[in-house]
Amino acid sequence: HRGAATFEAALARLLSGRSVIVFPEEKRTRTGELLPFKKGAALLALRSGLPILPVGIAGTRRVLPRDTLLPTSGPAALVVGEPIAAAGRPVTDRTKLTEEARSAVAALREKAAAMLQATAPDS
């Protein structure tokens, strides 16, 4: 199964001391709303014992529209949150950890959007 192989490759990468970036929504939103998170990132964190580092991004829908691969210029903001610990938690916590990560990302996206608004030329 391709998904299992991808998961195991990501886990091996983490365990070797390298980083992995996961977009837990698995697809780009058409509306700008935060989509539900899949549980793979939480499972990676729980299996590796490494924390999740939540990140909120705003402005990318204008810079890289969903139906194109060609970026345009424009402002975007990224806000990095506090790590969410996974070490010592059971794998059965994956739903709870996924919800914690989504909540953190939602709050960080609001901060990133506020940063963009504060720097907008007409503000």
Backbone as a ProteinNet text record, in pm:
[ID]
protein_1_A
[PRIMARY]
HRGAATFEAALARLLSGRSVIVFPEEKRTRTGELLPFKKGAALLALRSGLPILPVGIAGTRRVLPRDTLLPTSGPAALVVGEPIAAAGRPVTDRTKLTEEARSAVAALREKAAAMLQATAPDS
[TERTIARY]
84.9	0	88.1	61.4	143.5	141.9	24.4	13.5	97.4	96.1	174.8	323.9	364.2	505.3	549.8	464.6	495.1	507.2	414.7	418.8	548.9	584.2	705.7	831	832.5	946.7	958	844.7	845.6	891.2	845	885.3	1034.9	1087.3	1231.1	1310.9	1262	1328.7	1333.3	1221.6	1216.4	1312.2	1311.2	1394.4	1543.4	1575.7	1716.2	1761	1669.3	1705.7	1672.4	1599.3	1561.5	1419.4	1383.3	1251.5	1153.9	1027.1	919.1	814.7	769.1	661.2	534.9	428.2	301.5	193.7	115.1	-2.2	-122.2	-169.4	-266.9	-405.7	-432.4	-561.6	-562	-444.4	-420.8	-459.7	-529.4	-561.8	-581.7	-577.5	-594.4	-741.9	-775.7	-914.1	-959	-1083.1	-1140.7	-1200.3	-1234.5	-1304.8	-1215.7	-1098.2	-1011.6	-1030	-1132.9	-1156.4	-1060.9	-1025.6	-941	-1020.5	-968.4	-1035.6	-1008.1	-1082.2	-1051.2	-910.6	-844.6	-710.6	-720.9	-633.8	-616.5	-526.9	-521.6	-451.6	-307.7	-257.4	-122.5	-12.4	-22	81.6	86	-29.6	-35	23.8	-7.4	46.2	198.2	250.7	396.2	459.3	397.4	450.1	446.7	336.1	322.5	417.6	434.2	523.9	670.3	704.4	844	876.4	773.8	796.1	836.9	831.3	870	748.2	769.1	655.4	606.6	485.5	429.7	455.8	506.8	528.9	420.9	317.5	208.2	249.3	200.3	231	101.7	80.4	-34.1	13.4	-53.3	-15.1	-136.6	-115	-222.6	-168.7	-255.5	-218.9	-178.2	-164.2	-115.2	-219.1	-346.2	-448.6	-434.2	-386.9	-363.1	-230.6	-130.7	3.8	13.5	-55.1	-53.3	-195.4	-274.8	-412.4	-419.7	-527.6	-544.6	-527.3	-578.9	-577.9	-460.6	-351.5	-233.7	-107.4	-0.8	129.4	219.7	168.1	247.3	214.8	308.9	283.3	284.2	213.3	215.8	284.8	312.6	373.9	264.9	300	205.4	245	180.3	216.1	156	230.7	185.2	249.9	190.3	245.5	244.4	346.3	360	391.1	317.3	338.8	362.1	471.7	508.2	465.2	399	350.2	444.6	398.2	473.9	460.1	566.8	557.7	451.2	386.3	287	351.6	372.8	443.2	365	438.5	379.7	449.3	568.1	646.3	570.1	569.1	505	355	296.7	151.7	123.4	12.7	-19.6	-69.6	-53.5	-99.9	-250.8	-320.8	-465.8	-501.7	-402.4	-424.2	-423.4	-417.4	-399.6	-514.6	-638.1	-750.6	-738	-707.7	-692.5	-576.4	-464.6	-348.6	-379.5	-452.7	-494.6	-580.2	-673.1	-758.8	-677.3	-579	-492.2	-414.8	-361.3	-284.4	-373.4	-492.6	-583.6	-623	-650.5	-685.5	-569.8	-448.7	-330.5	-310.8	-324.3	-307.3	-414.8	-537.8	-645.6	-613.5	-566.9	-531.7	-413.1	-316	-199.2	-235.7	-329.3	-376.9	-442.2	-517.1	-579.1	-471.6	-366.6	-256.3	-188.8	-166.5	-103.7	-192.2	-323.1	-416.4	-416.9	-411.1	-408.1	-279.4	-169.2	-43.2	-56.1	-116.6	-136.4	-225.3	-331.9	-425.7	-356.5	-272.4	-202.5	-101.4	-51.1	49.2	-10	-142.1	-206.5	-194.5	-169.3	-151.3	-270.9	-391.6	-509.4	-551.6	-469.9	-507.8	-449.2
-119.1	0	123.6	213.6	332.7	426	444.3	530	479.4	348.9	289	306.4	289.4	306.1	450.4	543.9	685.5	717.4	664.6	685.2	629.9	508.2	445.5	521.1	573.2	653	782.1	846.1	969.4	939.7	830.1	791.8	763.9	692	663.7	792.9	885.8	1015.6	1088	1090.6	1154.9	1087.8	955.9	881.9	895.1	935.8	956.6	1099.9	1180.8	1317.5	1422	1385.7	1480.9	1529.9	1636.1	1697.3	1646.8	1656.1	1623.7	1733.7	1785.3	1883.3	1811.9	1828.6	1763.1	1870.8	1861	1945.7	1856.4	1856.8	1757.8	1769.6	1876.6	1886.4	1800.2	1768.9	1686.9	1750.9	1862.2	1931.9	2078.5	2158.4	2302.1	2338.2	2430.8	2472.9	2561.1	2547	2635.3	2759.7	2752.3	2861.9	2945	2895.7	2964.8	2916.2	2835.3	2780.5	2664.6	2646.8	2535.9	2406.4	2312.4	2184.6	2091.3	1982.2	1883.3	1827.1	1793.9	1736.1	1583.8	1523.2	1378.7	1346.5	1221.6	1184	1139.1	1141.6	1092.8	1168.5	1300.4	1380	1346.5	1331.2	1295.8	1156.9	1064.8	929.2	929.6	1009.6	1022.6	1075.3	1176.6	1234.7	1132.2	1061.2	964.1	846.5	799.4	685.8	724.8	850.7	895.4	953.3	998.2	1065.9	1211.2	1260.2	1398.2	1490	1617.1	1709.6	1752.6	1803	1868.2	2017.4	2080.7	2224.7	2288.6	2345.7	2402.5	2534.4	2552.8	2672.4	2724.4	2854.7	2918.2	3003.7	2992.3	3066.1	3142.3	3265.1	3345.4	3415.7	3436.1	3509.9	3423.4	3295.8	3210.3	3181.8	3200.5	3180.1	3282.9	3403.1	3506.5	3483.9	3440.6	3424.3	3298.9	3192.6	3068.3	3012.2	3061.5	3014.8	2862.6	2804.8	2659.3	2591.1	2645.2	2576.4	2612.7	2659.2	2691.4	2651.9	2634.7	2607.9	2729.8	2837	2957.2	3060.7	3085.4	3184.5	3326.2	3412.9	3555.4	3623.4	3750.8	3820.1	3874.8	3893.4	3947.3	3908.7	3969.9	3941.3	3809.8	3744.8	3626.4	3633.4	3567.5	3567.8	3425.4	3395.2	3265.1	3287	3218.6	3229.3	3088.8	3073.2	2944.4	2942.4	2836	2822.5	2742.6	2715.7	2635.1	2487.6	2409.8	2265.8	2198.5	2100.1	2019.7	1884.3	1853	1731.1	1605.9	1505.8	1376.1	1263.4	1289	1185.5	1131.2	1000.3	936.2	920.3	975.7	962.5	835	767.9	645.3	677.1	582.4	598.3	623.1	575.6	597.2	744.9	830.5	975.7	1047.4	973	1040.6	1134.3	1099.2	1189.7	1315.7	1300.6	1415.6	1504	1443.2	1519.8	1591.8	1526.6	1589.8	1712.4	1702.1	1815.1	1928.1	1893.2	1995.1	2069.3	1995.3	2057.6	2147.2	2100.7	2181.4	2309.5	2300.5	2418.4	2518	2467.9	2555.8	2621.6	2544.5	2600	2704.9	2679.6	2776.6	2909.7	2904.4	3027.8	3097.9	3022	3081.2	3142	3081.2	3138.7	3273.3	3284.8	3413.8	3518.8	3482.2	3575.4	3616.6	3519.9	3549.9	3643.1	3618.2	3704.2	3845.2	3855.9	3988.1	4062.5	3989.8	4052.2	4108.3	4032.7	4079.8	4203	4198.7	4311.2	4436.1	4419.5	4533.3	4596.1	4519.4	4571.9	4607.6	4591	4622.8	4772.9	4811.7	4953.6	5041.9	4987.3	5069.9	5070.3	5012.7	5009.7	5125.2
0	0	0	-92.3	-110.7	10.4	72.1	189.3	305.4	327.1	435.4	407.5	282.4	246.8	266.2	230.5	249.3	397.8	478.2	622.6	680.4	644.4	697.4	654.1	532	485.6	565.7	593.4	673.4	816.2	873.1	1007.6	1013.6	915.8	911.3	900.5	821.8	807.5	942.7	1013.2	1144.5	1242.9	1244.7	1339	1307.9	1184.3	1148.3	1176.6	1235.1	1272	1168.4	1066.8	962.8	986.4	920.7	936.2	831	863.9	771.2	784.8	673	672.3	626.5	703.8	671.7	660.2	555.6	540.4	571	695.8	739.4	677.8	605	536.6	410.3	358.6	240.4	108.2	111.3	-12.9	19	-85	-67.1	-66.1	20	35.5	-80.8	-118	-220.6	-156.7	-29.3	37.3	129	161.3	255.3	398.1	421.1	554.8	580.9	706.6	746.2	734.7	658.5	638.5	756.2	766.7	870.9	850.6	959.6	953.8	947.6	869.1	870.3	989.9	1030.8	1153.6	1132.5	1010.1	981.6	1053.4	1059.3	1126.7	1275.2	1336.1	1478.8	1500.4	1411.4	1424.9	1409.1	1316.3	1301.7	1430.2	1488.4	1611.9	1725.4	1737.2	1845.1	1827.6	1706.3	1681.4	1695.9	1663.2	1673	1809.9	1881.4	2008.6	1992.5	1869.9	1841.2	1845.8	1879.7	1887.4	1749.8	1749	1630.3	1646.7	1543.3	1544.6	1456.8	1517.7	1438.2	1372	1249.9	1172.4	1111.7	1119.6	1056.3	940.3	827.7	707.2	656.2	612	552.2	428.1	331.7	211.3	93.9	114.2	5.5	-101.8	-70.8	-174.6	-285.8	-251.3	-353.3	-424.8	-350.3	-406.3	-493.2	-454	-530.4	-537.2	-632.8	-645.3	-662.8	-616.7	-613.1	-747.8	-853	-982.4	-1071.4	-1012.6	-1091.5	-1016.3	-1088.9	-1027.8	-1037.5	-1097.8	-1116.8	-1009.8	-920.3	-815.6	-870.2	-801.7	-831.1	-712.9	-726	-612.7	-521.6	-399	-303.1	-162.6	-65.2	74.1	123.9	209.5	281.9	419.3	516.3	652.1	706.1	785.1	847.6	994.9	1082.7	1226.7	1281.7	1355.4	1413.4	1559.5	1598.8	1735.5	1823.8	1943.5	2039	2002.1	2019.7	1991.8	2078.7	2021.2	2092.2	2120	2246	2284.7	2247.3	2201.1	2169.3	2245.7	2295.3	2363.9	2484.3	2495.8	2610.4	2599.2	2496.5	2478	2399.8	2430.2	2355.7	2215.3	2125.3	1987.8	1984.4	2085.7	2091.2	2109.8	2138.1	2150.6	2015.4	1905.3	1775.9	1741.5	1776.9	1749.2	1833.1	1960.3	2049	2003.6	1967.2	1921.4	1789.8	1702.1	1576	1605.2	1699.3	1736.3	1799.8	1882.9	1943.7	1835.7	1739.5	1631.4	1546	1512.9	1430.6	1502.1	1630.7	1710.2	1712.3	1730.2	1731.5	1595.5	1488.5	1354	1325.7	1366.9	1345.5	1413.2	1536.7	1608.6	1542.5	1495.9	1429.7	1294.8	1224.4	1097.7	1121.6	1231.5	1264.8	1291.4	1362.6	1388.3	1258	1169.3	1040.5	957.9	957.5	883.3	941.1	1073.1	1137.9	1100	1090.1	1048.4	907.4	818.9	680.8	679.2	755.6	760.5	812.5	913.5	974.8	879.8	783.9	692.1	555.2	538.6	411.8	384.3	259.2	225	259.7	255.5	282	428.7	517.3	659	735.6
[MASK]
+++++++++++++++++++++++++++++++++++++++++++++++++++++++++++++++++++++++++++++++++++++++++++++++++++++++++++++++++++++++++++

